[in-house]
Amino acid sequence: MSFKLKQLLLLMVFSVLALSAWALVSEYSFSQTSGTYTEITGGTVLGTNANDNECFNAIPLGFTFTYNGVDYNEVSVQTNAFIAFGSTVTNSTMAISSSTATNNIVAALNRDIKSRDNGELSYLLSGTAPNRVFTVQWKNYRRAPTSAAEDNLNFQIQFHEDGNKVKFAYGAFSAVNVTTARTVQVGLRGDSNTD
């Protein structure tokens, strides 16, 4: 086999490998399981007492997480129930579908929400390599503009080092005044609102 032919074959193999590494978010698999919501304790508190529309940028994950074919070591958290991979995030109440929202995000209950007076947004890195879990928790949140007494929403987004898994964990929910449609966005967004 000639040197040129070997080079061409090697180039073709690398091209196929490179293309297969660029997976679209729409190609990720989904599974649903019932489990137990376990509140985190001892984590880092980002916001308390009616925080609303706040962005917390460049938070270290503690491990490398591959999302949409890119390796990330940090995330940015938005109070409206989503996390962006990378060093920045912008506020959005429609983070998955809006053409102007941040790309490469994970949304657990995206809409206009804010913490109640006893609310807390926090994160925790737990476990040991290669089985660490980075958890962001929204505790005692409510829909805006409902009154402080109406809702109590508790949920988490978890990033699992082993297998690059994303998990949503939902705890106690109570919602008063449910006569009006309350649309939320849950899921993944890739490089644009069409992915």
C-alpha positions as CSV (number, residue, x, y, z in Angstrom):
1,M,0.0,0.0,0.0
2,S,1.4,3.4,-1.0
3,F,2.2,6.1,1.5
4,K,-0.4,8.4,-0.1
5,L,-3.1,5.7,0.2
6,K,-2.3,5.1,3.8
7,Q,-2.5,8.9,4.5
8,L,-5.9,9.0,2.8
9,L,-7.3,6.1,4.7
10,L,-6.0,7.5,8.0
11,L,-7.6,10.9,7.1
12,M,-10.9,9.2,6.4
13,V,-10.8,7.3,9.8
14,F,-10.1,10.5,11.7
15,S,-12.9,12.3,9.8
16,V,-15.5,9.7,10.7
17,L,-14.4,9.7,14.3
18,A,-14.5,13.5,14.5
19,L,-18.0,13.6,12.9
20,S,-19.4,11.0,15.3
21,A,-18.1,13.0,18.3
22,W,-20.3,16.0,17.3
23,A,-23.6,14.6,18.5
24,L,-26.7,16.8,18.5
25,V,-28.6,17.3,21.7
26,S,-31.7,15.9,19.9
27,E,-29.8,12.6,19.6
28,Y,-29.4,12.1,23.4
29,S,-31.5,9.4,24.9
30,F,-34.2,9.9,27.6
31,S,-35.4,7.6,30.4
32,Q,-37.8,8.1,33.2
33,T,-37.5,6.5,36.7
34,S,-39.2,7.0,40.0
35,G,-36.8,7.7,42.8
36,T,-36.5,9.6,46.0
37,Y,-35.8,13.4,46.1
38,T,-33.0,14.0,48.6
39,E,-32.4,17.6,49.6
40,I,-28.8,18.7,49.6
41,T,-27.2,20.1,52.7
42,G,-23.9,21.8,53.3
43,G,-23.6,23.1,49.7
44,T,-22.7,26.6,48.5
45,V,-25.6,29.0,48.7
46,L,-26.0,31.2,45.6
47,G,-29.1,33.2,46.5
48,T,-31.8,33.4,49.2
49,N,-34.8,35.5,50.1
50,A,-36.8,36.3,47.0
51,N,-33.9,36.2,44.5
52,D,-35.3,36.8,41.0
53,N,-33.8,36.8,37.5
54,E,-30.3,36.4,38.8
55,C,-27.4,34.9,36.9
56,F,-24.5,33.1,38.7
57,N,-21.6,32.7,36.3
58,A,-18.5,30.5,36.0
59,I,-19.2,28.0,38.8
60,P,-16.6,25.2,38.8
61,L,-18.1,21.7,38.3
62,G,-15.2,19.9,40.0
63,F,-14.9,17.5,37.0
64,T,-15.1,17.5,33.2
65,F,-18.6,17.0,31.8
66,T,-19.1,16.4,28.1
67,Y,-22.2,18.0,26.7
68,N,-23.2,18.2,23.1
69,G,-19.7,17.0,22.1
70,V,-17.8,19.7,24.1
71,D,-15.9,19.3,27.4
72,Y,-16.9,21.7,30.2
73,N,-15.4,22.4,33.6
74,E,-17.8,25.1,34.7
75,V,-21.5,26.0,34.5
76,S,-23.6,29.1,35.0
77,V,-26.9,29.0,36.9
78,Q,-30.0,31.1,36.3
79,T,-32.7,31.5,38.9
80,N,-35.4,30.7,36.3
81,A,-34.6,27.0,36.6
82,F,-31.9,26.3,34.1
83,I,-28.1,25.9,33.8
84,A,-25.9,26.8,30.9
85,F,-22.6,25.0,30.2
86,G,-19.7,27.5,30.2
87,S,-18.8,30.8,31.9
88,T,-22.0,32.9,31.2
89,V,-25.7,32.7,31.1
90,T,-28.4,35.2,30.2
91,N,-31.8,35.5,31.9
92,S,-34.7,33.8,30.0
93,T,-38.2,32.5,30.8
94,M,-38.1,30.5,27.6
95,A,-34.5,29.2,27.6
96,I,-35.1,26.2,25.3
97,S,-37.2,27.8,22.5
98,S,-36.2,31.5,22.4
99,S,-33.9,32.4,19.5
100,T,-32.0,34.8,21.8
101,A,-31.5,32.6,24.8
102,T,-28.2,31.1,25.9
103,N,-27.2,27.9,24.0
104,N,-26.1,24.5,25.6
105,I,-28.5,24.6,28.5
106,V,-30.4,22.2,30.7
107,A,-33.8,23.3,32.0
108,A,-35.7,21.6,34.9
109,L,-38.7,24.0,35.2
110,N,-37.9,27.1,33.1
111,R,-40.4,29.9,33.4
112,D,-40.4,33.1,35.5
113,I,-39.9,31.9,39.1
114,K,-38.2,33.3,42.1
115,S,-37.5,32.1,45.6
116,R,-39.9,32.5,48.5
117,D,-38.8,34.4,51.6
118,N,-37.4,31.1,52.9
119,G,-36.1,30.0,49.5
120,E,-32.5,29.1,48.6
121,L,-30.6,28.4,45.4
122,S,-27.5,26.3,46.1
123,Y,-25.1,23.7,44.7
124,L,-23.1,20.8,46.0
125,L,-20.3,18.6,44.6
126,S,-20.6,15.1,46.2
127,G,-18.9,11.7,45.7
128,T,-15.4,10.7,44.7
129,A,-13.9,10.3,41.2
130,P,-15.1,8.9,38.9
131,N,-18.5,8.9,40.4
132,R,-19.0,12.6,41.4
133,V,-22.3,14.4,41.2
134,F,-22.7,18.1,40.8
135,T,-26.2,19.1,42.1
136,V,-28.0,22.5,41.8
137,Q,-31.0,22.8,44.0
138,W,-34.0,25.3,43.9
139,K,-35.6,25.1,47.4
140,N,-38.8,26.8,48.2
141,Y,-39.4,28.6,44.9
142,R,-42.6,30.1,43.5
143,R,-44.0,31.2,40.1
144,A,-43.8,34.9,39.5
145,P,-46.0,36.9,39.9
146,T,-47.9,34.7,42.3
147,S,-47.9,35.8,45.9
148,A,-45.4,34.4,48.4
149,A,-48.0,32.2,50.0
150,E,-49.2,30.4,46.9
151,D,-46.5,28.1,45.5
152,N,-43.7,25.9,46.9
153,L,-41.5,24.3,44.3
154,N,-38.5,22.1,45.1
155,F,-36.3,20.5,42.5
156,Q,-32.7,19.8,41.4
157,I,-30.6,19.4,38.3
158,Q,-27.8,16.8,38.7
159,F,-24.7,16.2,36.5
160,H,-23.2,12.8,37.0
161,E,-19.5,12.4,36.1
162,D,-20.0,8.7,35.4
163,G,-21.5,8.6,31.9
164,N,-22.2,12.3,31.5
165,K,-25.8,11.8,32.7
166,V,-28.2,14.7,33.4
167,K,-30.9,14.0,35.9
168,F,-33.9,16.1,37.1
169,A,-35.1,15.4,40.6
170,Y,-38.4,16.8,41.7
171,G,-39.4,17.1,45.4
172,A,-42.5,18.5,47.1
173,F,-44.6,20.8,44.9
174,S,-47.6,22.8,45.8
175,A,-49.3,25.2,43.5
176,V,-52.3,27.4,44.3
177,N,-54.3,29.3,41.7
178,V,-53.8,26.8,38.9
179,T,-56.8,28.0,36.8
180,T,-54.5,30.0,34.5
181,A,-52.2,28.0,32.2
182,R,-48.7,27.7,33.7
183,T,-46.4,26.7,30.9
184,V,-42.8,25.6,31.7
185,Q,-39.9,24.4,29.6
186,V,-38.1,21.2,30.6
187,G,-35.3,19.6,28.7
188,L,-32.0,20.2,26.8
189,R,-30.9,22.8,24.3
190,G,-27.9,22.5,22.1
191,D,-26.2,25.0,19.8
192,S,-29.4,26.7,19.0
193,N,-33.2,26.7,19.7
194,T,-33.6,24.2,16.9
195,D,-31.3,21.6,18.6
